[in-house]
């Protein structure tokens, strides 16, 4: 190292911690040296004799750090310092420190649960909360707790604020290091009203180039903005200025050009996504210009499609970004927003596990033997709804069974290390190749899978969504991955089947993204139930649905994303396939279904036989063998579509439903049904037996709806309901008064004289539900509302009594109502009785 870094000051504390605990949390800000100086020093510490694994959240950071560490030792990567990232492995027998990405560690744990030979795992940049980090940590904690208590886990983070480390590792030893203290001046430059933020950012970059020395790092949300900014800058900067893009889809060589020191006499402007926020040290950066935006994927549970949103960064990200200007020297940061807006930014980004597609995570859990996510310890437990969606897809792809146990096919897919959808395609392609006698079909599947796991090689070229155009244009990493899968799968030939079969293969991976055209405008209804559309200038836009055609052309969407404010997802890559070809090859995707509905115009029954592909209806045939059940199903469909308002609900029925709801909440004995609108509508089996003989919607008003609902309770529950939550309350005077139930309780309107002699508020449901009393005057006008009758008698009653004596002198207004005989007549009538 050319000079000491702050992390060296806590080396003694860390060495002591290694002797005291197998869990350590290290807080070390940007520039402290936790990713470089620390793992290098650990190689010579006596407390560590086994192998060290250093996890980095991004491939670009893993490569750069491995290269840097090896250089410090005067070696090449693959000797003492090794590297394992997707598509690249450089390790040897002498490797003691492996720099890996989290996905690689997950696969290492799955293959060798004891992590034989590994003594220490360093989790770098934990605060970024990548999905892969959370999964790798959950599995590592499981290994440590059940198999390897001598395995040490060290979590390293720039900040612990807002993190869940305390709950996840309550006994961990905590060590805090200072960051490198180069000052960074901050400047807020909000974009002027009416000016586009990208143009304002480019202008600011040019201004900083003219006013300051050194290299610039510019943060932009995505590849599109980076390319546009690059074009604008190259038109205006001098030849001495290099403009270098930096984002995940670039080749390692292009990424290195952005990271490395520029040649003598040159300056550099690096245009980067948030990939440059942490871990990477870009030589010579003294100025950071931050546009303040980031691209964030959010998974839509309903459609099963991720929505790519351009959103404001968090305060934590803003601090990380501006800190890049002070890694190696004093620097300057420009934020393209106001100081007041800075205060309104979220403190930190939401963990990826809360808003991502969890299908791959669910497959990893199944491979580990977990049936549910809550069997592991997480920084953030995956949401049940998100996991349910993931399990459903894996079940549909036949990768897990109904109990979430890995199937034989699922075990093969997991071994491939691919996305679950693509793994299903890779393995099923072999079956189709044999059945359909299509030579090279599985080899074509390898090409498609490798293409879809990388970035679109034709992105930005506007050549259309046809995925066949991309075949043969795979980048080097994708070609290597394709060949690796072909070898794993034992492909018998190097020849690749024609691209005309892309649609068939993609249907294996995306059975829920098969589209049927809606007219001629490039809009599609997908088999999963959502909608999609082609880019406006796509050559396939004019190829809409032809109702007179006997064979529809379907579109299988391989890559698509939802857009903010838009109903349909935009398709990026896909393939066409004739309906008949898909039906012949994959008949299990289709089913014939009887369909009935009542015409909204005349109420007549419409009944047909439908060939369904998921949510799509691809063929219809009229039914001639109509039965009473067809009318029943049509009526049920009408209720589903138009709601429970079609049924004759009365106040009495709704009061009874409230009583059942309170019984379900308060009475422990008995299996009380859920009778909310949502539950009744979700499952209409309770209604079906009572629709026999009904032919029209208008006849639903004559249904005995109360009988249909009461049938949900057996005799014992009905008896308990009448005893514990009756419809009426018997007053001490003998009056049978109606109880008015509502969502949060029950109310009784009663003349106050009839409550004489009652010391406490009446209670129902085994004393758990107090009755709210609306106490009335003799003329039945409201006097008081109370849930505490004793407090009312002891307090407010004196004032009420005085007023009532003046208004109703013929009635009894005692000083001690709790010990007075109740009445509903005047004093004179009481004497006569």
BAVO-438256 format. One line per 3 residues: number of its first residue (from 1); their letters; for each residue x, y, z of C-alpha. Coordinates in steps of 0.05 Angstrom, whole numbers, plus 5000, padded with zeros to 4 digits. Layout:
NUM) a) X,Y,Z ~ ...
This chain:
1) xxx) 5000,5000,5000 ~ 5027,5069,4982 ~ 5000,5099,5047
4) xxx) 4963,5074,5109 ~ 4887,5073,5105 ~ 4840,5084,5164
7) xxx) 4820,5010,5169 ~ 4890,4993,5195 ~ 4874,5029,5260
10) xxx) 4822,4976,5278 ~ 4864,4915,5258 ~ 4878,4899,5332
13) xxx) 4804,4903,5349 ~ 4786,4858,5290 ~ 4841,4808,5308
16) xxx) 4814,4805,5379 ~ 4742,4798,5354 ~ 4763,4738,5313
19) xxx) 4783,4703,5377 ~ 4719,4721,5413 ~ 4662,4711,5364
22) xxx) 4643,4678,5298 ~ 4600,4738,5278 ~ 4630,4808,5268
25) xxx) 4598,4871,5241 ~ 4647,4923,5213 ~ 4624,4994,5198
28) xxx) 4674,5027,5153 ~ 4656,5087,5110 ~ 4678,5099,5038
31) xxx) 4754,5101,5031 ~ 4770,5063,5095 ~ 4802,5005,5058
34) xxx) 4754,4950,5081 ~ 4751,4918,5011 ~ 4825,4921,4997
37) xxx) 4873,4933,5055 ~ 4834,4889,5104 ~ 4829,4824,5064
40) xxx) 4901,4832,5042 ~ 4925,4840,5114 ~ 4883,4781,5138
43) xxx) 4925,4734,5094 ~ 4982,4742,5145 ~ 4941,4743,5209
46) xxx) 4954,4683,5255 ~ 4880,4680,5273 ~ 4863,4659,5201
49) xxx) 4894,4595,5174 ~ 4837,4575,5126 ~ 4811,4604,5063
52) xxx) 4778,4673,5060 ~ 4719,4688,5015 ~ 4705,4762,4999
55) xxx) 4636,4774,4971 ~ 4623,4834,4926 ~ 4553,4852,4902
58) xxx) 4575,4867,4830 ~ 4619,4831,4780 ~ 4655,4894,4759
61) xxx) 4676,4908,4831 ~ 4696,4835,4843 ~ 4742,4836,4781
64) xxx) 4773,4904,4798 ~ 4786,4885,4871 ~ 4816,4817,4853
67) xxx) 4862,4850,4803 ~ 4883,4904,4852 ~ 4897,4855,4909
70) xxx) 4937,4808,4864 ~ 4978,4867,4839 ~ 4995,4888,4911
73) xxx) 5024,4818,4920 ~ 5062,4822,4854 ~ 5020,4765,4826
76) xxx) 4966,4751,4775 ~ 4894,4736,4793 ~ 4888,4661,4804
79) xxx) 4948,4653,4849 ~ 4941,4675,4922 ~ 4881,4718,4903
82) xxx) 4828,4683,4862 ~ 4764,4705,4827 ~ 4697,4671,4817
85) xxx) 4642,4708,4780 ~ 4591,4684,4730 ~ 4627,4664,4666
88) xxx) 4697,4672,4695 ~ 4737,4631,4746 ~ 4810,4641,4763
91) xxx) 4832,4599,4822 ~ 4888,4550,4837 ~ 4913,4505,4893
94) xxx) 4951,4563,4923 ~ 4890,4609,4926 ~ 4875,4632,4997
97) xxx) 4830,4692,4983 ~ 4773,4685,4934 ~ 4735,4746,4910
100) xxx) 4665,4724,4890 ~ 4595,4750,4877 ~ 4538,4730,4923
103) xxx) 4506,4684,4872 ~ 4571,4645,4868 ~ 4573,4636,4944
106) xxx) 4502,4612,4944 ~ 4520,4558,4894 ~ 4583,4540,4933
109) xxx) 4541,4530,4996 ~ 4489,4488,4958 ~ 4545,4444,4930
112) xxx) 4585,4440,4995 ~ 4542,4458,5055 ~ 4602,4453,5102
115) xxx) 4645,4501,5060 ~ 4704,4456,5071 ~ 4769,4494,5080
118) xxx) 4735,4562,5087 ~ 4748,4597,5153 ~ 4722,4668,5140
121) xxx) 4668,4698,5095 ~ 4669,4774,5086 ~ 4604,4805,5062
124) xxx) 4622,4872,5031 ~ 4573,4930,5020 ~ 4518,4897,5060
127) xxx) 4481,4964,5065 ~ 4464,4959,4990 ~ 4416,4902,5008
130) xxx) 4419,4864,4943 ~ 4373,4803,4939 ~ 4432,4757,4928
133) xxx) 4467,4785,4990 ~ 4406,4771,5034 ~ 4400,4699,5007
136) xxx) 4475,4684,5013 ~ 4475,4711,5084 ~ 4413,4670,5104
139) xxx) 4446,4606,5078 ~ 4513,4623,5110 ~ 4479,4634,5177
142) xxx) 4445,4566,5169 ~ 4512,4533,5155 ~ 4544,4568,5214
145) xxx) 4487,4550,5262 ~ 4479,4477,5242 ~ 4544,4452,5212
148) xxx) 4603,4499,5222 ~ 4605,4538,5286 ~ 4679,4550,5271
151) xxx) 4660,4589,5207 ~ 4666,4664,5218 ~ 4620,4713,5182
154) xxx) 4639,4787,5178 ~ 4589,4837,5151 ~ 4621,4901,5125
157) xxx) 4579,4963,5112 ~ 4590,5036,5099 ~ 4533,5051,5146
160) xxx) 4491,5013,5196 ~ 4435,5064,5198 ~ 4369,5034,5179
163) xxx) 4398,4964,5174 ~ 4369,4902,5207 ~ 4436,4873,5228
166) xxx) 4421,4880,5302 ~ 4360,4834,5298 ~ 4394,4785,5251
169) xxx) 4460,4780,5288 ~ 4445,4802,5359 ~ 4509,4773,5389
172) xxx) 4557,4798,5336 ~ 4618,4838,5357 ~ 4615,4908,5328
175) xxx) 4676,4946,5304 ~ 4675,5016,5275 ~ 4728,5047,5230
178) xxx) 4736,5118,5206 ~ 4736,5134,5131 ~ 4790,5170,5093
181) xxx) 4780,5242,5112 ~ 4790,5280,5046 ~ 4742,5338,5047
184) xxx) 4688,5343,4994 ~ 4653,5409,4982 ~ 4580,5404,4962
187) xxx) 4542,5447,4913 ~ 4467,5443,4899 ~ 4447,5461,4827
190) xxx) 4372,5449,4819 ~ 4348,5442,4747 ~ 4313,5504,4722
193) xxx) 4238,5499,4710 ~ 4225,5478,4638 ~ 4294,5449,4627
196) xxx) 4305,5375,4617 ~ 4348,5346,4673 ~ 4395,5308,4626
199) xxx) 4412,5371,4586 ~ 4423,5409,4651 ~ 4469,5354,4676
202) xxx) 4511,5355,4612 ~ 4517,5430,4617 ~ 4541,5424,4689
205) xxx) 4593,5372,4668 ~ 4620,5420,4615 ~ 4622,5476,4666
208) xxx) 4660,5434,4717 ~ 4710,5412,4663 ~ 4726,5484,4648
211) xxx) 4731,5506,4721 ~ 4764,5447,4757 ~ 4823,5400,4748
214) xxx) 4821,5325,4750 ~ 4772,5272,4726 ~ 4697,5273,4732
217) xxx) 4648,5219,4753 ~ 4576,5231,4730 ~ 4518,5190,4758
220) xxx) 4460,5176,4711 ~ 4402,5127,4718 ~ 4413,5080,4660
223) xxx) 4446,5060,4595 ~ 4401,5102,4551 ~ 4416,5167,4588
226) xxx) 4491,5150,4589 ~ 4492,5140,4514 ~ 4455,5205,4501
229) xxx) 4500,5244,4548 ~ 4561,5212,4515 ~ 4538,5236,4447
232) xxx) 4525,5306,4472 ~ 4592,5311,4508 ~ 4634,5284,4450
235) xxx) 4607,5340,4406 ~ 4632,5393,4455 ~ 4694,5370,4493
238) xxx) 4766,5375,4469 ~ 4807,5316,4445 ~ 4843,5313,4512
241) xxx) 4779,5292,4547 ~ 4760,5218,4545 ~ 4685,5202,4555
244) xxx) 4678,5133,4585 ~ 4611,5097,4598 ~ 4607,5051,4658
247) xxx) 4549,5003,4668 ~ 4539,4929,4681 ~ 4526,4906,4610
250) xxx) 4593,4930,4582 ~ 4649,4881,4568 ~ 4704,4876,4621
253) xxx) 4752,4912,4573 ~ 4704,4971,4567 ~ 4693,4973,4642
256) xxx) 4768,4972,4654 ~ 4776,5033,4608 ~ 4729,5072,4653
259) xxx) 4763,5050,4718 ~ 4837,5056,4698 ~ 4881,5118,4700
262) xxx) 4876,5158,4635 ~ 4939,5164,4592 ~ 4986,5223,4605
265) xxx) 4957,5288,4580 ~ 4886,5262,4581 ~ 4827,5276,4627
268) xxx) 4768,5230,4637 ~ 4693,5238,4645 ~ 4662,5173,4670
271) xxx) 4587,5167,4658 ~ 4562,5114,4706 ~ 4500,5082,4736
274) xxx) 4497,5068,4811 ~ 4547,5011,4796 ~ 4601,5063,4815
277) xxx) 4570,5081,4882 ~ 4614,5035,4924 ~ 4671,4985,4922
280) xxx) 4701,5013,4858 ~ 4756,5064,4863 ~ 4762,5102,4797
283) xxx) 4831,5134,4792 ~ 4837,5209,4794 ~ 4764,5227,4808
286) xxx) 4760,5296,4840 ~ 4691,5319,4818 ~ 4624,5282,4822
289) xxx) 4563,5308,4785 ~ 4501,5271,4809 ~ 4436,5276,4768
292) xxx) 4400,5246,4828 ~ 4362,5191,4792 ~ 4367,5116,4790
295) xxx) 4334,5059,4753 ~ 4296,5012,4799 ~ 4259,4948,4782
298) xxx) 4194,4935,4819 ~ 4158,4869,4812 ~ 4083,4872,4798
301) xxx) 4052,4813,4834 ~ 3988,4817,4793 ~ 4020,4814,4724
304) xxx) 4084,4777,4742 ~ 4124,4829,4705 ~ 4176,4877,4732
307) xxx) 4166,4951,4723 ~ 4229,4992,4710 ~ 4221,5059,4743
310) xxx) 4266,5121,4742 ~ 4263,5145,4814 ~ 4299,5193,4860
313) xxx) 4359,5166,4898 ~ 4361,5162,4974 ~ 4401,5205,5021
316) xxx) 4446,5146,5034 ~ 4461,5139,4959 ~ 4473,5213,4952
319) xxx) 4525,5210,5008 ~ 4558,5150,4976 ~ 4561,5184,4908
322) xxx) 4589,5250,4931 ~ 4640,5212,4974 ~ 4671,5183,4910
325) xxx) 4702,5252,4898 ~ 4742,5245,4963 ~ 4769,5175,4956
328) xxx) 4839,5195,4934 ~ 4842,5270,4943 ~ 4801,5331,4964
331) xxx) 4741,5337,4918 ~ 4677,5372,4898 ~ 4606,5345,4891
334) xxx) 4550,5376,4850 ~ 4479,5353,4863 ~ 4428,5370,4809
337) xxx) 4373,5384,4859 ~ 4358,5433,4914 ~ 4381,5429,4986
340) xxx) 4308,5428,5009 ~ 4294,5369,4964 ~ 4353,5333,4995
343) xxx) 4317,5335,5062 ~ 4256,5302,5030 ~ 4293,5243,5000
346) xxx) 4284,5174,5031 ~ 4338,5159,5082 ~ 4357,5093,5047
349) xxx) 4334,5049,4989 ~ 4285,4993,5003 ~ 4318,4924,5006
352) xxx) 4313,4890,4938 ~ 4281,4829,4970 ~ 4218,4871,4983
355) xxx) 4205,4890,4911 ~ 4237,4837,4867 ~ 4215,4774,4831
358) xxx) 4231,4718,4881 ~ 4226,4658,4834 ~ 4301,4644,4833
361) xxx) 4304,4653,4908 ~ 4247,4603,4917 ~ 4285,4552,4874
364) xxx) 4347,4561,4918 ~ 4304,4550,4980 ~ 4274,4487,4951
367) xxx) 4344,4462,4933 ~ 4366,4476,5005 ~ 4307,4436,5031
370) xxx) 4265,4494,5057 ~ 4191,4491,5046 ~ 4179,4562,5069
373) xxx) 4224,4624,5073 ~ 4212,4633,5148 ~ 4253,4571,5162
376) xxx) 4316,4614,5154 ~ 4340,4677,5189 ~ 4336,4738,5144
379) xxx) 4356,4811,5147 ~ 4286,4822,5117 ~ 4237,4764,5113
382) xxx) 4209,4757,5042 ~ 4136,4776,5038 ~ 4088,4716,5039
385) xxx) 4050,4742,4978 ~ 4113,4749,4937 ~ 4136,4679,4957
388) xxx) 4068,4650,4940 ~ 4073,4679,4870 ~ 4143,4649,4862
391) xxx) 4121,4580,4887 ~ 4062,4582,4839 ~ 4107,4594,4779
394) xxx) 4156,4540,4800 ~ 4098,4491,4807 ~ 4072,4510,4738
397) xxx) 4142,4497,4710 ~ 4142,4429,4746 ~ 4205,4448,4785
400) xxx) 4173,4438,4854 ~ 4113,4399,4877 ~ 4054,4425,4917
403) xxx) 4093,4419,4982 ~ 4150,4461,4952 ~ 4195,4401,4947
406) xxx) 4245,4401,4889 ~ 4224,4353,4833 ~ 4274,4314,4791
409) xxx) 4266,4366,4736 ~ 4276,4421,4788 ~ 4340,4388,4812
412) xxx) 4367,4388,4741 ~ 4348,4461,4729 ~ 4381,4482,4794
415) xxx) 4445,4445,4774 ~ 4447,4486,4710 ~ 4451,4550,4750
418) xxx) 4404,4587,4702 ~ 4342,4627,4712 ~ 4286,4576,4730
421) xxx) 4245,4594,4668 ~ 4305,4586,4621 ~ 4327,4522,4656
424) xxx) 4258,4493,4643 ~ 4266,4511,4569 ~ 4336,4482,4564
427) xxx) 4315,4414,4592 ~ 4247,4408,4558 ~ 4279,4426,4491
430) xxx) 4313,4359,4490 ~ 4246,4323,4496 ~ 4217,4365,4439
433) xxx) 4279,4354,4396 ~ 4266,4280,4400 ~ 4190,4281,4394
436) xxx) 4188,4331,4336 ~ 4253,4307,4304 ~ 4282,4378,4300
439) xxx) 4358,4372,4298 ~ 4394,4423,4341 ~ 4333,4447,4379
442) xxx) 4366,4441,4448 ~ 4428,4476,4420 ~ 4382,4533,4398
445) xxx) 4354,4535,4468 ~ 4424,4544,4495 ~ 4434,4604,4450
448) xxx) 4368,4635,4470 ~ 4380,4624,4544 ~ 4450,4655,4541
451) xxx) 4422,4714,4501 ~ 4366,4727,4551 ~ 4413,4725,4611
454) xxx) 4455,4780,4579 ~ 4437,4848,4552 ~ 4401,4855,4485
457) xxx) 4459,4861,4434 ~ 4414,4903,4388 ~ 4389,4949,4442
460) xxx) 4379,5020,4416 ~ 4383,4999,4343 ~ 4307,4999,4331
463) xxx) 4310,4937,4288 ~ 4248,4905,4319 ~ 4233,4857,4375
466) xxx) 4244,4793,4334 ~ 4292,4753,4377 ~ 4316,4715,4316
469) xxx) 4353,4778,4294 ~ 4397,4772,4356 ~ 4420,4700,4345
472) xxx) 4490,4699,4318 ~ 4505,4766,4351 ~ 4517,4742,4421
475) xxx) 4573,4776,4460 ~ 4633,4734,4481 ~ 4607,4721,4552
478) xxx) 4540,4697,4525 ~ 4574,4651,4474 ~ 4616,4621,4529
481) xxx) 4554,4609,4572 ~ 4517,4577,4514 ~ 4574,4529,4501
484) xxx) 4578,4513,4575 ~ 4505,4494,4577 ~ 4511,4454,4513
487) xxx) 4567,4414,4546 ~ 4528,4405,4611 ~ 4467,4381,4574
490) xxx) 4506,4335,4529 ~ 4480,4365,4464 ~ 4494,4314,4409
493) xxx) 4507,4365,4354 ~ 4539,4434,4344 ~ 4488,4451,4292
496) xxx) 4434,4499,4315 ~ 4361,4493,4293 ~ 4329,4548,4253
499) xxx) 4306,4611,4288 ~ 4235,4596,4266 ~ 4230,4551,4328
502) xxx) 4246,4608,4377 ~ 4172,4618,4392 ~ 4163,4545,4410
505) xxx) 4223,4545,4457 ~ 4204,4611,4490 ~ 4134,4583,4505
508) xxx) 4169,4531,4549 ~ 4200,4587,4590 ~ 4144,4638,4588
511) xxx) 4077,4601,4585 ~ 4045,4661,4619 ~ 4071,4711,4567
514) xxx) 4040,4683,4504 ~ 4002,4739,4469 ~ 3941,4742,4424
517) xxx) 3935,4805,4382 ~ 3880,4855,4400 ~ 3865,4888,4332
520) xxx) 3919,4917,4287 ~ 3955,4966,4334 ~ 4009,4921,4361
523) xxx) 3972,4908,4427 ~ 3967,4838,4457 ~ 3929,4802,4512
526) xxx) 3976,4755,4549 ~ 3960,4686,4573 ~ 3978,4708,4644
529) xxx) 3921,4759,4643 ~ 3959,4824,4632 ~ 3970,4865,4569
532) xxx) 4030,4881,4526 ~ 4046,4924,4466 ~ 4100,4929,4414
535) xxx) 4143,4992,4405 ~ 4108,5039,4357 ~ 4159,5031,4301
538) xxx) 4164,4955,4305 ~ 4157,4919,4238 ~ 4107,4870,4270
541) xxx) 4059,4926,4290 ~ 4016,4918,4228 ~ 4009,4843,4236
544) xxx) 3947,4843,4279 ~ 3894,4791,4290 ~ 3855,4765,4231
547) xxx) 3787,4739,4255 ~ 3776,4702,4189 ~ 3842,4664,4194
550) xxx) 3838,4592,4215 ~ 3907,4594,4246 ~ 3924,4653,4291
553) xxx) 3995,4677,4299 ~ 4015,4683,4372 ~ 4071,4725,4402
556) xxx) 4115,4697,4458 ~ 4145,4754,4498 ~ 4215,4737,4523
559) xxx) 4233,4806,4550 ~ 4183,4859,4570 ~ 4175,4912,4624
562) xxx) 4119,4953,4651 ~ 4122,5029,4646 ~ 4101,5082,4696
565) xxx) 4031,5107,4681 ~ 4020,5055,4625 ~ 3972,4997,4628
568) xxx) 4008,4951,4578 ~ 4079,4927,4586 ~ 4127,4943,4529
571) xxx) 4156,4883,4492 ~ 4232,4885,4480 ~ 4244,4815,4451
574) xxx) 4198,4761,4428 ~ 4181,4709,4375 ~ 4120,4689,4335
577) xxx) 4089,4620,4330 ~ 4026,4595,4295 ~ 3972,4573,4343
580) xxx) 3966,4504,4311 ~ 4041,4491,4317 ~ 4040,4510,4391
583) xxx) 3979,4467,4404 ~ 4010,4406,4370 ~ 4076,4413,4406
586) xxx) 4053,4434,4475 ~ 3981,4409,4483 ~ 3985,4413,4559
589) xxx) 3982,4489,4555 ~ 3911,4485,4527 ~ 3845,4463,4556
592) xxx) 3773,4461,4532 ~ 3724,4494,4580 ~ 3649,4504,4580
595) xxx) 3633,4577,4587 ~ 3565,4607,4604 ~ 3541,4679,4613
598) xxx) 3476,4717,4609 ~ 3473,4770,4555 ~ 3474,4840,4586
601) xxx) 3426,4862,4530 ~ 3369,4813,4534 ~ 3388,4766,4592
604) xxx) 3390,4705,4545 ~ 3439,4650,4560 ~ 3503,4650,4519
607) xxx) 3538,4583,4524 ~ 3599,4560,4487 ~ 3658,4513,4489
610) xxx) 3723,4552,4494 ~ 3794,4530,4478 ~ 3834,4568,4531
613) xxx) 3909,4583,4534 ~ 3915,4610,4605 ~ 3872,4673,4604
616) xxx) 3867,4673,4528 ~ 3808,4646,4489 ~ 3836,4622,4423
619) xxx) 3775,4584,4396 ~ 3700,4584,4410 ~ 3646,4534,4392
622) xxx) 3571,4543,4409 ~ 3541,4493,4458 ~ 3477,4457,4439
625) xxx) 3470,4410,4499 ~ 3446,4463,4548 ~ 3427,4442,4619
628) xxx) 3402,4473,4683 ~ 3474,4475,4707 ~ 3492,4521,4648
631) xxx) 3443,4572,4674 ~ 3470,4564,4745 ~ 3542,4575,4720
634) xxx) 3520,4636,4680 ~ 3486,4666,4740 ~ 3548,4654,4783
637) xxx) 3590,4688,4729 ~ 3543,4748,4731 ~ 3551,4754,4806
640) xxx) 3627,4749,4800 ~ 3628,4804,4748 ~ 3575,4851,4776
643) xxx) 3584,4837,4850 ~ 3539,4817,4909 ~ 3493,4876,4895
646) xxx) 3455,4829,4849 ~ 3432,4789,4909 ~ 3375,4810,4956
649) xxx) 3415,4829,5018 ~ 3371,4859,5072 ~ 3386,4895,5137
652) xxx) 3369,4832,5175 ~ 3418,4791,5134 ~ 3473,4841,5143
655) xxx) 3460,4845,5218 ~ 3466,4770,5221 ~ 3533,4773,5183
658) xxx) 3559,4823,5233 ~ 3540,4776,5289 ~ 3577,4718,5256
661) xxx) 3638,4763,5245 ~ 3640,4780,5319 ~ 3632,4707,5337
664) xxx) 3691,4689,5292 ~ 3734,4742,5326 ~ 3713,4731,5398
667) xxx) 3690,4659,5408 ~ 3745,4608,5410 ~ 3701,4547,5403
670) xxx) 3672,4529,5335 ~ 3695,4537,5263 ~ 3661,4602,5245
673) xxx) 3659,4618,5170 ~ 3685,4683,5139 ~ 3625,4719,5110
676) xxx) 3655,4785,5086 ~ 3637,4810,5017 ~ 3707,4790,4992
679) xxx) 3702,4719,5019 ~ 3632,4707,4995 ~ 3650,4732,4925
682) xxx) 3715,4693,4922 ~ 3679,4626,4932 ~ 3606,4624,4909
685) xxx) 3597,4550,4924 ~ 3550,4570,4982 ~ 3503,4602,4931
688) xxx) 3504,4550,4877 ~ 3453,4500,4907 ~ 3401,4555,4913
691) xxx) 3403,4576,4840 ~ 3368,4515,4813 ~ 3309,4536,4769
694) xxx) 3332,4609,4764 ~ 3338,4630,4691 ~ 3348,4706,4694
697) xxx) 3385,4757,4736 ~ 3320,4790,4753 ~ 3297,4727,4788
700) xxx) 3354,4731,4838 ~ 3312,4779,4880 ~ 3267,4721,4898
703) xxx) 3323,4679,4927 ~ 3320,4657,4999 ~ 3388,4688,5011
706) xxx) 3383,4682,5087 ~ 3374,4607,5082 ~ 3435,4602,5036
709) xxx) 3478,4639,5086 ~ 3451,4605,5148 ~ 3469,4539,5117
712) xxx) 3542,4558,5127 ~ 3531,4547,5202 ~ 3513,4479,5231
715) xxx) 3458,4473,5284 ~ 3508,4479,5341 ~ 3538,4544,5316
718) xxx) 3469,4574,5302 ~ 3449,4557,5373 ~ 3513,4588,5401
721) xxx) 3502,4651,5360 ~ 3432,4660,5388 ~ 3458,4651,5459
724) xxx) 3521,4692,5457 ~ 3505,4745,5404 ~ 3429,4750,5402
727) xxx) 3390,4794,5354 ~ 3351,4825,5412 ~ 3364,4843,5485
730) xxx) 3313,4828,5539 ~ 3308,4890,5583 ~ 3293,4883,5658
733) xxx) 3223,4911,5642 ~ 3210,4853,5595 ~ 3218,4895,5531
736) xxx) 3251,4857,5474 ~ 3296,4910,5444 ~ 3335,4902,5378
739) xxx) 3411,4902,5381 ~ 3445,4940,5325 ~ 3510,4906,5305
742) xxx) 3565,4940,5265 ~ 3636,4925,5244 ~ 3668,4948,5309
745) xxx) 3615,4930,5361 ~ 3541,4932,5379 ~ 3493,4986,5401
748) xxx) 3428,4985,5440 ~ 3378,5042,5439 ~ 3338,5039,5504
751) xxx) 3297,5088,5547 ~ 3339,5104,5608 ~ 3283,5085,5657
754) xxx) 3286,5014,5631 ~ 3359,5010,5652 ~ 3345,5026,5725
757) xxx) 3370,4970,5769 ~ 3428,4955,5722 ~ 3495,4971,5755
760) xxx) 3540,4952,5697 ~ 3540,4955,5621 ~ 3511,4892,5589
763) xxx) 3563,4849,5554 ~ 3557,4796,5500 ~ 3600,4739,5473
766) xxx) 3620,4710,5540 ~ 3631,4780,5567 ~ 3680,4801,5513
769) xxx) 3636,4850,5475 ~ 3608,4910,5514 ~ 3542,4939,5489
772) xxx) 3544,5013,5472 ~ 3482,5042,5504 ~ 3444,5098,5471
775) xxx) 3402,5121,5530 ~ 3336,5154,5510 ~ 3285,5201,5542
778) xxx) 3213,5179,5553 ~ 3200,5211,5485 ~ 3256,5168,5456
781) xxx) 3303,5227,5445 ~ 3378,5214,5455 ~ 3405,5232,5524
784) xxx) 3473,5199,5528 ~ 3516,5147,5492 ~ 3560,5105,5538
787) xxx) 3599,5040,5543 ~ 3606,5049,5619 ~ 3538,5050,5652
790) xxx) 3567,5051,5723 ~ 3608,5113,5707 ~ 3547,5146,5677
793) xxx) 3504,5133,5739 ~ 3560,5160,5784 ~ 3575,5221,5742
796) xxx) 3534,5252,5686 ~ 3468,5224,5713 ~ 3459,5281,5763
799) xxx) 3457,5334,5708 ~ 3413,5291,5664 ~ 3366,5277,5722
802) xxx) 3357,5352,5737 ~ 3340,5367,5665 ~ 3293,5308,5657
805) xxx) 3254,5326,5721 ~ 3237,5393,5690 ~ 3217,5364,5623
808) xxx) 3183,5299,5645 ~ 3158,5311,5717 ~ 3109,5253,5712
811) xxx) 3166,5203,5705 ~ 3212,5175,5759 ~ 3283,5205,5763
814) xxx) 3315,5172,5824 ~ 3380,5192,5859 ~ 3406,5120,5858
817) xxx) 3383,5091,5790 ~ 3428,5029,5797 ~ 3386,5006,5856
820) xxx) 3318,5029,5830 ~ 3266,4984,5800 ~ 3264,4992,5724
823) xxx) 3202,5019,5691 ~ 3173,5042,5625 ~ 3112,5080,5653
826) xxx) 3098,5143,5694 ~ 3101,5148,5770 ~ 3024,5147,5773
829) xxx) 3020,5083,5732 ~ 3074,5053,5776 ~ 3031,5066,5838
832) xx) 2970,5036,5804 ~ 3010,4973,5788
